[in-house]
Amino acid sequence: MAGWETIRVFFIKTCIMESTTTQALKEWAVAVDALEQGKTIVLLRKGGIREEGNRFQVAYDQVLLYPTYEHQQPDLLKAEYTHQVTPVTSGWHPETVRVGSWAEITDILRVSEPPDLEALSPYHIWNEKFVSARFKWKPRQPLYILLLRTYKLTSVHQIPYRSEYGGCRSWIDLAAPISLEGSVPVLGDGEYVKETGQICQVLKELRLQRIPRLRM
């Protein structure tokens, strides 16, 4: 395990950071908030109905975090997060969207069976109902576990909503680039190494498949 941690520290300290980006990952606002507060480093994804190729793919490994509200449901979250969500009507969106962070996607793993995800319950914000629903939707496609190291931007950006940002898709390209320079990691090197080490040990015991990261 010590060797794995050494490699992880080397990766964290030497990853190449772009100075600006327009690429963004859409995620529930409650999940973005949890990432920004260091409460989780885990996202569970299966993609939306408008994904390229009709399946989820990780297109970028450094992405802005773009919060969404339309599909958030309190009954799909663990109890400590339900109070953060107020359901909205279908198609609703804010006039401006708060973007205050970005993330490095450090690990991608594929899960095909619900029992394999039970061991990761302490590390994410969703409840069993959410997990069950995700597996039942497009049942032939796997669920993906993303581990993210989140960074807070030097200033919060209010992005005007545009119609091309809507729809059930994971990735969007913002109209204007946002600078990543001066960003501060939510978790320090040691904290992130420890957290990913614990999660990856669980995943190793489950013999889950790690997916190579793709840099665009």
C-alpha positions in Angstrom: 0.0 0.0 0.0 2.9 2.4 0.7 4.0 2.1 -2.9 0.6 3.0 -4.2 0.4 6.0 -1.9 3.8 7.2 -3.1 2.6 7.0 -6.7 -0.6 8.9 -5.8 1.3 11.7 -4.1 3.6 12.0 -7.1 0.5 12.2 -9.4 -1.2 14.9 -7.2 1.9 17.0 -7.1 2.9 16.7 -10.8 -0.4 16.7 -12.7 -0.5 19.2 -15.5 -3.1 21.9 -14.9 -4.5 23.9 -17.7 -4.5 27.7 -17.1 -8.1 28.1 -18.4 -10.9 25.9 -19.5 -14.4 26.0 -20.9 -15.2 22.3 -20.3 -17.7 21.7 -17.5 -19.3 18.6 -15.8 -23.0 19.0 -15.0 -23.9 17.6 -11.6 -26.6 18.1 -8.9 -26.0 21.3 -7.0 -26.1 19.4 -3.7 -23.3 17.1 -4.9 -21.2 20.1 -6.1 -21.6 21.7 -2.7 -20.5 18.4 -1.0 -17.4 18.3 -3.2 -16.6 21.9 -2.5 -16.9 21.3 1.3 -14.8 18.2 1.2 -17.6 16.0 2.3 -17.1 13.6 -0.6 -14.8 12.9 -3.5 -17.2 10.5 -5.2 -19.6 10.9 -8.0 -21.8 8.1 -9.5 -22.6 8.5 -13.1 -24.5 6.7 -15.8 -25.0 9.6 -18.2 -28.0 11.4 -19.6 -30.3 10.6 -22.5 -28.5 13.0 -24.8 -25.0 11.6 -24.2 -22.7 11.2 -27.3 -23.0 7.6 -28.4 -25.9 7.1 -26.0 -23.6 6.1 -23.2 -21.5 7.8 -20.5 -17.9 8.6 -21.3 -15.3 10.7 -19.4 -14.4 13.3 -22.0 -12.0 15.4 -19.9 -10.0 15.0 -16.7 -10.0 18.6 -15.7 -13.5 20.2 -15.6 -15.4 23.0 -14.1 -18.3 21.9 -11.8 -21.6 23.2 -13.2 -24.5 22.8 -10.6 -27.9 21.7 -11.9 -31.3 21.7 -10.1 -33.9 20.2 -12.3 -33.5 16.5 -11.4 -32.5 16.9 -7.7 -34.8 14.9 -5.4 -34.5 14.9 -1.6 -35.8 11.3 -1.4 -32.7 10.1 -3.4 -30.2 11.5 -0.9 -28.9 10.5 2.5 -30.8 12.2 5.4 -28.1 14.7 6.1 -28.4 16.2 2.6 -32.2 16.2 2.0 -32.7 19.7 3.6 -30.4 21.2 0.9 -32.7 20.4 -1.9 -36.0 22.1 -3.0 -37.5 20.4 -6.0 -38.2 22.5 -9.0 -40.5 22.1 -12.0 -39.3 20.4 -15.1 -37.3 22.7 -17.3 -36.6 25.2 -14.6 -33.1 26.8 -14.4 -31.6 29.9 -12.8 -30.9 32.9 -14.9 -27.3 32.7 -13.8 -25.4 29.7 -12.6 -22.8 29.8 -9.9 -19.4 28.3 -10.8 -17.0 28.4 -8.0 -14.9 25.2 -8.4 -13.3 22.8 -10.8 -12.1 19.2 -10.3 -9.4 16.8 -11.5 -11.0 13.4 -12.2 -8.2 11.1 -10.8 -9.9 7.7 -11.0 -12.7 6.1 -13.0 -14.1 2.7 -12.1 -16.9 0.6 -13.6 -19.6 -1.1 -11.5 -22.1 -3.6 -13.0 -23.7 -5.1 -9.8 -25.6 -3.2 -7.0 -23.9 -5.2 -4.2 -20.5 -4.0 -5.3 -21.6 -0.4 -4.6 -22.8 -1.1 -1.0 -19.3 -1.1 0.3 -18.9 2.5 -1.0 -22.0 3.8 0.8 -20.0 5.7 3.4 -18.1 7.7 0.7 -21.0 9.3 -1.3 -24.1 11.3 -0.7 -26.9 9.2 -2.2 -29.1 6.6 -0.7 -30.1 3.1 -1.7 -33.1 4.3 -3.7 -30.9 6.4 -5.9 -28.4 3.5 -6.4 -31.2 1.1 -7.3 -32.8 3.6 -9.7 -29.4 4.2 -11.5 -28.9 0.4 -12.0 -32.4 -0.1 -13.3 -32.1 2.7 -15.9 -30.3 1.4 -19.0 -29.7 -1.9 -17.1 -27.2 -3.2 -19.6 -24.9 -0.3 -19.1 -22.6 -0.1 -16.1 -22.5 2.6 -13.4 -19.3 4.6 -13.2 -17.5 5.8 -10.1 -15.6 9.0 -10.4 -13.1 10.1 -7.8 -12.5 13.9 -8.0 -10.0 16.2 -6.4 -11.9 19.5 -6.1 -10.3 23.0 -6.3 -12.0 26.3 -5.3 -11.5 29.1 -7.9 -10.0 32.4 -6.7 -13.4 34.0 -7.3 -17.0 32.7 -7.9 -18.3 33.2 -11.5 -21.9 33.9 -12.3 -22.5 32.3 -15.7 -25.5 33.5 -17.7 -27.7 30.5 -18.6 -27.7 29.5 -22.2 -30.1 27.0 -23.9 -27.1 24.9 -25.1 -26.3 24.2 -21.4 -29.6 22.5 -20.9 -30.7 18.9 -21.6 -29.7 15.6 -20.1 -26.0 15.5 -20.9 -23.0 15.3 -18.6 -20.5 17.6 -20.4 -21.0 21.1 -21.7 -18.7 23.7 -23.3 -19.1 27.2 -21.7 -19.2 30.2 -23.9 -16.2 31.9 -22.2 -13.1 30.3 -20.6 -12.6 30.5 -16.8 -9.1 30.8 -15.3 -7.9 28.0 -13.0 -4.8 29.9 -11.9 -4.5 30.4 -8.1 -7.1 27.6 -7.3 -6.8 26.1 -3.9 -7.5 22.4 -3.3 -10.3 21.6 -1.0 -8.3 18.7 0.5 -4.6 18.7 1.0 -2.3 16.2 -0.6 -2.2 13.9 2.4 -6.0 14.1 2.9 -6.7 13.3 -0.7 -4.2 10.4 -0.7 -5.8 8.9 2.4 -9.3 9.2 1.1 -8.6 7.7 -2.3 -6.5 5.1 -0.7 -9.4 3.9 1.4 -11.8 3.9 -1.5 -9.4 2.2 -3.9 -8.7 -0.5 -1.3 -12.4 -1.2 -1.1 -12.6 -1.3 -4.9 -9.6 -3.5 -5.1 -11.2 -6.0 -2.8 -14.3 -6.0 -5.1 -12.0 -6.4 -8.1 -13.7 -3.6 -10.0 -12.4 -2.5 -13.3 -10.4 0.7 -13.4 -10.9 2.7 -16.6 -7.9 4.6 -18.2 -8.4 8.4 -17.9 -8.7 10.3 -21.2 -7.0 13.7 -21.7 -8.6 15.7 -24.6 
